[in-house]
């Protein structure tokens, strides 16, 4: 999914809705939001990254989740917790 898609926003909202309070949502996507250009190869078209990944933290926060620091988390990992309401 593209980082600006309504499907991604809806999917994160659904994760936030389904988890119980004090539970976590952890998503890891090392290439989230990368724009792709098509480059011809001997095997046909192969997507090649044309830009840097895009931060999608705001989508988790707008779904009501709170960012949690996780020591040694991989790059482009999103660690959020649903607080008690």
MODELLER restraints for C-alpha pairs under 7 A, 6 or more apart:
rsr = mdl.restraints
at = mdl.atoms
rsr.add(forms.Gaussian(group=physical.xy_distance, feature=features.Distance(at['CA:1:A'], at['CA:8:A']), mean=6.23, stdev=0.5))
rsr.add(forms.Gaussian(group=physical.xy_distance, feature=features.Distance(at['CA:2:A'], at['CA:33:A']), mean=5.54, stdev=0.5))
rsr.add(forms.Gaussian(group=physical.xy_distance, feature=features.Distance(at['CA:3:A'], at['CA:32:A']), mean=6.49, stdev=0.5))
rsr.add(forms.Gaussian(group=physical.xy_distance, feature=features.Distance(at['CA:3:A'], at['CA:33:A']), mean=4.62, stdev=0.5))
rsr.add(forms.Gaussian(group=physical.xy_distance, feature=features.Distance(at['CA:3:A'], at['CA:54:A']), mean=6.97, stdev=0.5))
rsr.add(forms.Gaussian(group=physical.xy_distance, feature=features.Distance(at['CA:3:A'], at['CA:56:A']), mean=6.65, stdev=0.5))
rsr.add(forms.Gaussian(group=physical.xy_distance, feature=features.Distance(at['CA:9:A'], at['CA:59:A']), mean=6.17, stdev=0.5))
rsr.add(forms.Gaussian(group=physical.xy_distance, feature=features.Distance(at['CA:12:A'], at['CA:60:A']), mean=6.36, stdev=0.5))
rsr.add(forms.Gaussian(group=physical.xy_distance, feature=features.Distance(at['CA:12:A'], at['CA:63:A']), mean=6.88, stdev=0.5))
rsr.add(forms.Gaussian(group=physical.xy_distance, feature=features.Distance(at['CA:13:A'], at['CA:63:A']), mean=5.11, stdev=0.5))
rsr.add(forms.Gaussian(group=physical.xy_distance, feature=features.Distance(at['CA:16:A'], at['CA:63:A']), mean=6.22, stdev=0.5))
rsr.add(forms.Gaussian(group=physical.xy_distance, feature=features.Distance(at['CA:16:A'], at['CA:65:A']), mean=6.70, stdev=0.5))
rsr.add(forms.Gaussian(group=physical.xy_distance, feature=features.Distance(at['CA:16:A'], at['CA:82:A']), mean=6.99, stdev=0.5))
rsr.add(forms.Gaussian(group=physical.xy_distance, feature=features.Distance(at['CA:21:A'], at['CA:82:A']), mean=5.05, stdev=0.5))
rsr.add(forms.Gaussian(group=physical.xy_distance, feature=features.Distance(at['CA:21:A'], at['CA:83:A']), mean=5.23, stdev=0.5))
rsr.add(forms.Gaussian(group=physical.xy_distance, feature=features.Distance(at['CA:21:A'], at['CA:84:A']), mean=4.89, stdev=0.5))
rsr.add(forms.Gaussian(group=physical.xy_distance, feature=features.Distance(at['CA:22:A'], at['CA:81:A']), mean=6.24, stdev=0.5))
rsr.add(forms.Gaussian(group=physical.xy_distance, feature=features.Distance(at['CA:22:A'], at['CA:82:A']), mean=5.35, stdev=0.5))
rsr.add(forms.Gaussian(group=physical.xy_distance, feature=features.Distance(at['CA:22:A'], at['CA:83:A']), mean=5.22, stdev=0.5))
rsr.add(forms.Gaussian(group=physical.xy_distance, feature=features.Distance(at['CA:22:A'], at['CA:84:A']), mean=6.25, stdev=0.5))
rsr.add(forms.Gaussian(group=physical.xy_distance, feature=features.Distance(at['CA:23:A'], at['CA:81:A']), mean=5.72, stdev=0.5))
rsr.add(forms.Gaussian(group=physical.xy_distance, feature=features.Distance(at['CA:23:A'], at['CA:82:A']), mean=5.81, stdev=0.5))
rsr.add(forms.Gaussian(group=physical.xy_distance, feature=features.Distance(at['CA:24:A'], at['CA:80:A']), mean=5.65, stdev=0.5))
rsr.add(forms.Gaussian(group=physical.xy_distance, feature=features.Distance(at['CA:24:A'], at['CA:81:A']), mean=4.34, stdev=0.5))
rsr.add(forms.Gaussian(group=physical.xy_distance, feature=features.Distance(at['CA:24:A'], at['CA:82:A']), mean=6.37, stdev=0.5))
rsr.add(forms.Gaussian(group=physical.xy_distance, feature=features.Distance(at['CA:25:A'], at['CA:79:A']), mean=6.03, stdev=0.5))
rsr.add(forms.Gaussian(group=physical.xy_distance, feature=features.Distance(at['CA:25:A'], at['CA:80:A']), mean=5.25, stdev=0.5))
rsr.add(forms.Gaussian(group=physical.xy_distance, feature=features.Distance(at['CA:25:A'], at['CA:81:A']), mean=6.12, stdev=0.5))
rsr.add(forms.Gaussian(group=physical.xy_distance, feature=features.Distance(at['CA:26:A'], at['CA:78:A']), mean=5.55, stdev=0.5))
rsr.add(forms.Gaussian(group=physical.xy_distance, feature=features.Distance(at['CA:26:A'], at['CA:79:A']), mean=4.55, stdev=0.5))
rsr.add(forms.Gaussian(group=physical.xy_distance, feature=features.Distance(at['CA:26:A'], at['CA:80:A']), mean=6.33, stdev=0.5))
rsr.add(forms.Gaussian(group=physical.xy_distance, feature=features.Distance(at['CA:27:A'], at['CA:77:A']), mean=5.70, stdev=0.5))
rsr.add(forms.Gaussian(group=physical.xy_distance, feature=features.Distance(at['CA:27:A'], at['CA:78:A']), mean=5.10, stdev=0.5))
rsr.add(forms.Gaussian(group=physical.xy_distance, feature=features.Distance(at['CA:27:A'], at['CA:79:A']), mean=6.66, stdev=0.5))
rsr.add(forms.Gaussian(group=physical.xy_distance, feature=features.Distance(at['CA:28:A'], at['CA:76:A']), mean=6.10, stdev=0.5))
rsr.add(forms.Gaussian(group=physical.xy_distance, feature=features.Distance(at['CA:28:A'], at['CA:77:A']), mean=4.23, stdev=0.5))
rsr.add(forms.Gaussian(group=physical.xy_distance, feature=features.Distance(at['CA:28:A'], at['CA:78:A']), mean=6.20, stdev=0.5))
rsr.add(forms.Gaussian(group=physical.xy_distance, feature=features.Distance(at['CA:29:A'], at['CA:76:A']), mean=5.91, stdev=0.5))
rsr.add(forms.Gaussian(group=physical.xy_distance, feature=features.Distance(at['CA:29:A'], at['CA:77:A']), mean=6.38, stdev=0.5))
rsr.add(forms.Gaussian(group=physical.xy_distance, feature=features.Distance(at['CA:30:A'], at['CA:75:A']), mean=6.68, stdev=0.5))
rsr.add(forms.Gaussian(group=physical.xy_distance, feature=features.Distance(at['CA:30:A'], at['CA:76:A']), mean=5.36, stdev=0.5))
rsr.add(forms.Gaussian(group=physical.xy_distance, feature=features.Distance(at['CA:31:A'], at['CA:53:A']), mean=5.63, stdev=0.5))
rsr.add(forms.Gaussian(group=physical.xy_distance, feature=features.Distance(at['CA:32:A'], at['CA:53:A']), mean=5.55, stdev=0.5))
rsr.add(forms.Gaussian(group=physical.xy_distance, feature=features.Distance(at['CA:32:A'], at['CA:54:A']), mean=6.25, stdev=0.5))
rsr.add(forms.Gaussian(group=physical.xy_distance, feature=features.Distance(at['CA:33:A'], at['CA:53:A']), mean=5.07, stdev=0.5))
rsr.add(forms.Gaussian(group=physical.xy_distance, feature=features.Distance(at['CA:33:A'], at['CA:54:A']), mean=4.78, stdev=0.5))
rsr.add(forms.Gaussian(group=physical.xy_distance, feature=features.Distance(at['CA:34:A'], at['CA:49:A']), mean=6.23, stdev=0.5))
rsr.add(forms.Gaussian(group=physical.xy_distance, feature=features.Distance(at['CA:34:A'], at['CA:51:A']), mean=5.75, stdev=0.5))
rsr.add(forms.Gaussian(group=physical.xy_distance, feature=features.Distance(at['CA:34:A'], at['CA:52:A']), mean=5.86, stdev=0.5))
rsr.add(forms.Gaussian(group=physical.xy_distance, feature=features.Distance(at['CA:34:A'], at['CA:53:A']), mean=4.70, stdev=0.5))
rsr.add(forms.Gaussian(group=physical.xy_distance, feature=features.Distance(at['CA:34:A'], at['CA:54:A']), mean=6.65, stdev=0.5))
rsr.add(forms.Gaussian(group=physical.xy_distance, feature=features.Distance(at['CA:35:A'], at['CA:49:A']), mean=6.13, stdev=0.5))
rsr.add(forms.Gaussian(group=physical.xy_distance, feature=features.Distance(at['CA:35:A'], at['CA:50:A']), mean=5.66, stdev=0.5))
rsr.add(forms.Gaussian(group=physical.xy_distance, feature=features.Distance(at['CA:35:A'], at['CA:51:A']), mean=5.76, stdev=0.5))
rsr.add(forms.Gaussian(group=physical.xy_distance, feature=features.Distance(at['CA:36:A'], at['CA:47:A']), mean=5.72, stdev=0.5))
rsr.add(forms.Gaussian(group=physical.xy_distance, feature=features.Distance(at['CA:36:A'], at['CA:48:A']), mean=5.64, stdev=0.5))
rsr.add(forms.Gaussian(group=physical.xy_distance, feature=features.Distance(at['CA:36:A'], at['CA:49:A']), mean=4.89, stdev=0.5))
rsr.add(forms.Gaussian(group=physical.xy_distance, feature=features.Distance(at['CA:36:A'], at['CA:50:A']), mean=5.49, stdev=0.5))
rsr.add(forms.Gaussian(group=physical.xy_distance, feature=features.Distance(at['CA:37:A'], at['CA:47:A']), mean=5.81, stdev=0.5))
rsr.add(forms.Gaussian(group=physical.xy_distance, feature=features.Distance(at['CA:37:A'], at['CA:48:A']), mean=5.71, stdev=0.5))
rsr.add(forms.Gaussian(group=physical.xy_distance, feature=features.Distance(at['CA:37:A'], at['CA:49:A']), mean=6.61, stdev=0.5))
rsr.add(forms.Gaussian(group=physical.xy_distance, feature=features.Distance(at['CA:37:A'], at['CA:50:A']), mean=6.16, stdev=0.5))
rsr.add(forms.Gaussian(group=physical.xy_distance, feature=features.Distance(at['CA:38:A'], at['CA:45:A']), mean=5.98, stdev=0.5))
rsr.add(forms.Gaussian(group=physical.xy_distance, feature=features.Distance(at['CA:38:A'], at['CA:46:A']), mean=5.94, stdev=0.5))
rsr.add(forms.Gaussian(group=physical.xy_distance, feature=features.Distance(at['CA:38:A'], at['CA:47:A']), mean=4.92, stdev=0.5))
rsr.add(forms.Gaussian(group=physical.xy_distance, feature=features.Distance(at['CA:38:A'], at['CA:48:A']), mean=6.35, stdev=0.5))
rsr.add(forms.Gaussian(group=physical.xy_distance, feature=features.Distance(at['CA:39:A'], at['CA:45:A']), mean=5.65, stdev=0.5))
rsr.add(forms.Gaussian(group=physical.xy_distance, feature=features.Distance(at['CA:39:A'], at['CA:46:A']), mean=5.65, stdev=0.5))
rsr.add(forms.Gaussian(group=physical.xy_distance, feature=features.Distance(at['CA:39:A'], at['CA:47:A']), mean=6.33, stdev=0.5))
rsr.add(forms.Gaussian(group=physical.xy_distance, feature=features.Distance(at['CA:39:A'], at['CA:48:A']), mean=6.62, stdev=0.5))
rsr.add(forms.Gaussian(group=physical.xy_distance, feature=features.Distance(at['CA:40:A'], at['CA:46:A']), mean=6.44, stdev=0.5))
rsr.add(forms.Gaussian(group=physical.xy_distance, feature=features.Distance(at['CA:57:A'], at['CA:78:A']), mean=6.92, stdev=0.5))
rsr.add(forms.Gaussian(group=physical.xy_distance, feature=features.Distance(at['CA:65:A'], at['CA:80:A']), mean=5.69, stdev=0.5))
rsr.add(forms.Gaussian(group=physical.xy_distance, feature=features.Distance(at['CA:65:A'], at['CA:81:A']), mean=5.52, stdev=0.5))
rsr.add(forms.Gaussian(group=physical.xy_distance, feature=features.Distance(at['CA:65:A'], at['CA:82:A']), mean=5.03, stdev=0.5))
rsr.add(forms.Gaussian(group=physical.xy_distance, feature=features.Distance(at['CA:66:A'], at['CA:80:A']), mean=5.18, stdev=0.5))
rsr.add(forms.Gaussian(group=physical.xy_distance, feature=features.Distance(at['CA:66:A'], at['CA:81:A']), mean=5.21, stdev=0.5))
rsr.add(forms.Gaussian(group=physical.xy_distance, feature=features.Distance(at['CA:66:A'], at['CA:82:A']), mean=6.33, stdev=0.5))
rsr.add(forms.Gaussian(group=physical.xy_distance, feature=features.Distance(at['CA:67:A'], at['CA:79:A']), mean=5.97, stdev=0.5))
rsr.add(forms.Gaussian(group=physical.xy_distance, feature=features.Distance(at['CA:67:A'], at['CA:80:A']), mean=4.40, stdev=0.5))
rsr.add(forms.Gaussian(group=physical.xy_distance, feature=features.Distance(at['CA:67:A'], at['CA:81:A']), mean=6.44, stdev=0.5))
rsr.add(forms.Gaussian(group=physical.xy_distance, feature=features.Distance(at['CA:68:A'], at['CA:79:A']), mean=5.55, stdev=0.5))
rsr.add(forms.Gaussian(group=physical.xy_distance, feature=features.Distance(at['CA:68:A'], at['CA:80:A']), mean=5.30, stdev=0.5))
rsr.add(forms.Gaussian(group=physical.xy_distance, feature=features.Distance(at['CA:68:A'], at['CA:81:A']), mean=6.56, stdev=0.5))
